[in-house]
Amino acid sequence: MLLFRSEQHVDRWCEQWNRPRGGILDLQQGWRLAMEWYGDRLSPAWQPKNPSEAEAAFGRIGLKGEFWKMSV
């Protein structure tokens, strides 16, 4: 994960390093993703998320688009 100050900064970095632009999330979405993904990790009943559960979690956080799709 890389942190940037703006989407324009992301675009400049991608151009400079000849890298495709991936998924972008703000700090609030990053925190929500961490809580969604790891919030129950220490529970004895914890189970890894399957692809459809992961996509649903991404959607609840507002992470949409091809980058966030788990299906092939």
C-alpha positions in Angstrom: 0.0 0.0 0.0 1.2 3.4 -0.9 0.0 6.7 0.6 -0.5 9.8 -1.5 -1.8 13.3 -0.8 -4.2 13.4 -3.8 -5.4 11.5 -6.8 -3.3 13.8 -9.0 -0.3 12.7 -7.0 -1.3 9.1 -7.7 -1.5 9.8 -11.4 1.9 11.5 -11.5 3.5 8.6 -9.6 1.9 6.0 -11.9 3.2 7.9 -15.0 6.7 8.4 -13.5 7.0 4.7 -12.7 5.1 3.4 -15.6 2.6 1.5 -13.4 -1.1 1.0 -13.9 -3.4 2.9 -11.6 -4.9 0.4 -9.1 -7.6 0.8 -6.5 -7.7 4.0 -4.5 -9.2 4.5 -1.1 -9.1 7.3 1.4 -8.0 6.9 5.0 -11.5 6.6 6.3 -12.2 3.8 3.8 -8.9 2.2 4.7 -9.9 2.1 8.4 -13.3 0.7 7.6 -11.7 -2.0 5.4 -9.3 -2.9 8.3 -12.2 -3.2 10.7 -14.4 -5.1 8.2 -11.5 -7.5 7.3 -9.8 -8.0 10.7 -12.4 -6.9 13.3 -13.4 -10.5 14.2 -10.0 -12.1 13.5 -9.4 -13.2 17.0 -12.8 -14.8 17.4 -12.7 -18.6 17.7 -15.5 -18.7 15.1 -13.5 -16.6 12.5 -13.6 -17.8 8.9 -11.8 -16.3 6.0 -14.0 -14.3 3.7 -15.0 -16.0 0.4 -14.9 -13.9 -2.8 -18.6 -12.9 -2.6 -18.3 -11.9 1.0 -15.2 -9.8 0.2 -16.9 -8.1 -2.7 -19.9 -7.3 -0.4 -17.5 -5.9 2.2 -15.8 -3.7 -0.4 -19.3 -2.5 -1.6 -20.3 -1.5 2.0 -17.2 0.6 2.2 -17.8 2.2 -1.1 -15.0 0.5 -3.0 -16.4 -0.1 -6.5 -15.0 -0.8 -9.9 -13.0 -3.5 -11.6 -10.1 -3.4 -9.2 -12.3 -4.5 -6.3 -14.0 -7.4 -8.1 -12.9 -10.8 -6.8 -14.5 -12.9 -9.5 -12.4 -13.7 -12.6 
